[in-house]
Amino acid sequence: MQKLDNKKSQTYQMVLIALMAAITCILAPLSIQLPGGVPISLTNLVIYITVFILGSKKGTISYCIYLLIGLIGLPVFSGFTGGVGKLVGPTGGYLIGFIFLAIISGYCIERFEGKVYMYVAGMILGTAIAYALGTIWFMYQMKVSLVGALSSCVLPFLVGDGIKIIIATVVGPILKSSLKKANLCI
């Protein structure tokens, strides 16, 4: 009987990972294109909430599934784009940086359960690393200075990303608690 329960649990975990990847595929393409070439999207908000629900490892796997779906050409990246060209293009560093965002923010959420300031710190640190990787790649691709890249790729997003972190910090625990009460959380 234990093996059956374990098998059901593993199946459920895979379904929940796939569901969160699907939600990312639905929400991430919704974006606003800014003049500097880097769009405002919901990708990082979905990642923050995903790691609240799934944790660091499974949340990162979910994001990587989304990334692979986009890499094969399905239009799941910002602005309903997809393909390898997006990854090697000017904003590809942010797509890779979001892997670290999931790992770091998920780790802090798991490790410091109930400590909101650590959730926020983890999301800020993960976002900063995503910004760093994305900005370096943008500078290389677009042949712009650090100041130019920061003014195009980071500064316009700070307030919005702060709001996303606040939303995730409020909504994430509520969703996780609701899923636990319904016996649906991993």
C-alpha positions as a Python dict, from the first residue, in 0.01 Angstrom:
ca = {
    (1, 'M'): (0, 0, 0),
    (2, 'Q'): (288, 240, 78),
    (3, 'K'): (428, 204, -275),
    (4, 'L'): (92, 295, -425),
    (5, 'D'): (73, 608, -208),
    (6, 'N'): (432, 697, -299),
    (7, 'K'): (357, 645, -669),
    (8, 'K'): (47, 866, -643),
    (9, 'S'): (255, 1129, -462),
    (10, 'Q'): (522, 1125, -733),
    (11, 'T'): (258, 1152, -1004),
    (12, 'Y'): (92, 1440, -822),
    (13, 'Q'): (426, 1620, -785),
    (14, 'M'): (495, 1585, -1158),
    (15, 'V'): (147, 1717, -1240),
    (16, 'L'): (190, 2016, -1009),
    (17, 'I'): (532, 2096, -1160),
    (18, 'A'): (380, 2075, -1509),
    (19, 'L'): (82, 2288, -1402),
    (20, 'M'): (309, 2565, -1273),
    (21, 'A'): (515, 2546, -1596),
    (22, 'A'): (188, 2580, -1790),
    (23, 'I'): (85, 2882, -1582),
    (24, 'T'): (424, 3036, -1657),
    (25, 'C'): (368, 2968, -2029),
    (26, 'I'): (33, 3147, -2009),
    (27, 'L'): (138, 3453, -1805),
    (28, 'A'): (500, 3512, -1913),
    (29, 'P'): (418, 3618, -2272),
    (30, 'L'): (197, 3898, -2142),
    (31, 'S'): (436, 4190, -2153),
    (32, 'I'): (483, 4557, -2222),
    (33, 'Q'): (770, 4636, -2456),
    (34, 'L'): (983, 4926, -2338),
    (35, 'P'): (1194, 5142, -2572),
    (36, 'G'): (1524, 4998, -2441),
    (37, 'G'): (1440, 4651, -2572),
    (38, 'V'): (1371, 4476, -2240),
    (39, 'P'): (1001, 4405, -2178),
    (40, 'I'): (808, 4421, -1852),
    (41, 'S'): (665, 4072, -1806),
    (42, 'L'): (503, 3861, -1536),
    (43, 'T'): (770, 3590, -1555),
    (44, 'N'): (946, 3672, -1230),
    (45, 'L'): (615, 3710, -1042),
    (46, 'V'): (512, 3361, -1155),
    (47, 'I'): (853, 3225, -1051),
    (48, 'Y'): (823, 3381, -704),
    (49, 'I'): (480, 3226, -652),
    (50, 'T'): (589, 2893, -803),
    (51, 'V'): (872, 2855, -554),
    (52, 'F'): (636, 2934, -268),
    (53, 'I'): (417, 2645, -381),
    (54, 'L'): (677, 2397, -507),
    (55, 'G'): (996, 2491, -326),
    (56, 'S'): (1338, 2559, -472),
    (57, 'K'): (1412, 2233, -654),
    (58, 'K'): (1070, 2164, -802),
    (59, 'G'): (1010, 2533, -872),
    (60, 'T'): (1337, 2550, -1065),
    (61, 'I'): (1244, 2235, -1257),
    (62, 'S'): (910, 2395, -1344),
    (63, 'Y'): (1084, 2708, -1475),
    (64, 'C'): (1333, 2498, -1675),
    (65, 'I'): (1043, 2312, -1838),
    (66, 'Y'): (897, 2649, -1937),
    (67, 'L'): (1238, 2755, -2070),
    (68, 'L'): (1269, 2436, -2279),
    (69, 'I'): (917, 2483, -2418),
    (70, 'G'): (1018, 2831, -2531),
    (71, 'L'): (1350, 2712, -2671),
    (72, 'I'): (1181, 2463, -2903),
    (73, 'G'): (993, 2754, -3054),
    (74, 'L'): (657, 2777, -2880),
    (75, 'P'): (565, 3144, -2822),
    (76, 'V'): (584, 3146, -2442),
    (77, 'F'): (847, 3414, -2390),
    (78, 'S'): (763, 3783, -2349),
    (79, 'G'): (567, 3927, -2638),
    (80, 'F'): (460, 3576, -2747),
    (81, 'T'): (804, 3488, -2885),
    (82, 'G'): (1001, 3167, -2869),
    (83, 'G'): (1303, 2987, -3010),
    (84, 'V'): (1675, 2972, -2952),
    (85, 'G'): (1713, 3321, -3098),
    (86, 'K'): (1544, 3464, -2790),
    (87, 'L'): (1794, 3292, -2561),
    (88, 'V'): (2098, 3412, -2755),
    (89, 'G'): (1942, 3755, -2813),
    (90, 'P'): (1983, 4065, -2597),
    (91, 'T'): (1742, 3950, -2324),
    (92, 'G'): (1857, 3587, -2310),
    (93, 'G'): (2071, 3650, -2003),
    (94, 'Y'): (1759, 3731, -1807),
    (95, 'L'): (1598, 3403, -1910),
    (96, 'I'): (1904, 3217, -1779),
    (97, 'G'): (1922, 3444, -1474),
    (98, 'F'): (1569, 3343, -1378),
    (99, 'I'): (1700, 2994, -1306),
    (100, 'F'): (1909, 3143, -1025),
    (101, 'L'): (1614, 3355, -919),
    (102, 'A'): (1411, 3036, -866),
    (103, 'I'): (1692, 2856, -684),
    (104, 'I'): (1780, 3140, -448),
    (105, 'S'): (1433, 3270, -368),
    (106, 'G'): (1302, 2914, -329),
    (107, 'Y'): (1588, 2826, -94),
    (108, 'C'): (1516, 3127, 129),
    (109, 'I'): (1144, 3052, 133),
    (110, 'E'): (1206, 2689, 231),
    (111, 'R'): (1490, 2750, 473),
    (112, 'F'): (1336, 3042, 659),
    (113, 'E'): (970, 2943, 670),
    (114, 'G'): (754, 3209, 832),
    (115, 'K'): (1022, 3480, 815),
    (116, 'V'): (884, 3727, 564),
    (117, 'Y'): (1197, 3942, 568),
    (118, 'M'): (1398, 3638, 452),
    (119, 'Y'): (1147, 3569, 173),
    (120, 'V'): (1193, 3926, 57),
    (121, 'A'): (1573, 3906, 95),
    (122, 'G'): (1584, 3585, -109),
    (123, 'M'): (1367, 3730, -385),
    (124, 'I'): (1575, 4048, -393),
    (125, 'L'): (1902, 3852, -406),
    (126, 'G'): (1769, 3618, -675),
    (127, 'T'): (1643, 3914, -875),
    (128, 'A'): (1977, 4093, -839),
    (129, 'I'): (2161, 3790, -976),
    (130, 'A'): (1914, 3763, -1265),
    (131, 'Y'): (1967, 4135, -1330),
    (132, 'A'): (2345, 4093, -1320),
    (133, 'L'): (2352, 3802, -1565),
    (134, 'G'): (2097, 3965, -1793),
    (135, 'T'): (2268, 4302, -1789),
    (136, 'I'): (2611, 4158, -1865),
    (137, 'W'): (2466, 3961, -2156),
    (138, 'F'): (2272, 4268, -2278),
    (139, 'M'): (2592, 4478, -2267),
    (140, 'Y'): (2775, 4214, -2470),
    (141, 'Q'): (2496, 4173, -2727),
    (142, 'M'): (2411, 4540, -2769),
    (143, 'K'): (2764, 4680, -2726),
    (144, 'V'): (2649, 4932, -2464),
    (145, 'S'): (2812, 5061, -2147),
    (146, 'L'): (2716, 4949, -1798),
    (147, 'V'): (2537, 5280, -1740),
    (148, 'G'): (2346, 5240, -2066),
    (149, 'A'): (2251, 4883, -1985),
    (150, 'L'): (2145, 4968, -1630),
    (151, 'S'): (1930, 5257, -1752),
    (152, 'S'): (1761, 5031, -2011),
    (153, 'C'): (1749, 4699, -1830),
    (154, 'V'): (1739, 4756, -1456),
    (155, 'L'): (1628, 5101, -1343),
    (156, 'P'): (1289, 5097, -1523),
    (157, 'F'): (1205, 4765, -1358),
    (158, 'L'): (1298, 4822, -993),
    (159, 'V'): (963, 4959, -878),
    (160, 'G'): (763, 4699, -1070),
    (161, 'D'): (978, 4414, -942),
    (162, 'G'): (942, 4550, -589),
    (163, 'I'): (565, 4540, -632),
    (164, 'K'): (587, 4183, -767),
    (165, 'I'): (790, 4079, -462),
    (166, 'I'): (528, 4232, -232),
    (167, 'I'): (248, 4057, -421),
    (168, 'A'): (431, 3722, -408),
    (169, 'T'): (508, 3764, -38),
    (170, 'V'): (137, 3814, 33),
    (171, 'V'): (-15, 3573, -221),
    (172, 'G'): (245, 3293, -207),
    (173, 'P'): (190, 3190, 155),
    (174, 'I'): (-188, 3217, 114),
    (175, 'L'): (-183, 2990, -190),
    (176, 'K'): (47, 2742, -21),
    (177, 'S'): (-168, 2736, 292),
    (178, 'S'): (-484, 2687, 87),
    (179, 'L'): (-325, 2403, -108),
    (180, 'K'): (-204, 2241, 216),
    (181, 'K'): (-552, 2263, 369),
    (182, 'A'): (-694, 2100, 57),
    (183, 'N'): (-421, 1835, 81),
    (184, 'L'): (-294, 1942, -262),
    (185, 'C'): (49, 2083, -177),
    (186, 'I'): (371, 1888, -214),
}
